Amino acid sequence: MSKQQFFFRLIPPRPTFADDMDDDEQDLMRQHASYVQEYFNDGVVLAYGPVHDPDGTFGLALLEVQDHAEAVRFGENDPTVLAGLNSFHIAPMRIAAAQGSREG
């Protein structure tokens, strides 16, 4: 079976979270960053980063996995989700085209 792609949204506990995290929350977010980076290195996460929406920053990742259950496991095992800090939403998608960053 071919791999499937999913839009993963990490939902913070409050709209101001990116600007007012306490020390414990910052530590959990560092753990989150390491967790996502490992999956990026393994090719499961194709792209990721914060989205600075006017209604509140949230996290985004594009996943390529075997099935929906694997995408859910990715979310459930995020350190911030395990700690009860963040929640997540997953939606199936199809990446029609992609290219690498053009930052120089």
Secondary structure as GFF3:
##gff-version 3
##sequence-region A 1 104
A	DSSP	beta_strand	4	11	.	.	.	ID=ss1
A	DSSP	alpha_helix	17	20	.	.	.	ID=ss2
A	DSSP	alpha_helix	23	41	.	.	.	ID=ss3
A	DSSP	beta_strand	45	51	.	.	.	ID=ss4
A	DSSP	beta_strand	58	65	.	.	.	ID=ss5
A	DSSP	alpha_helix	68	76	.	.	.	ID=ss6
A	DSSP	alpha_helix	79	82	.	.	.	ID=ss7
A	DSSP	beta_strand	87	93	.	.	.	ID=ss8
###
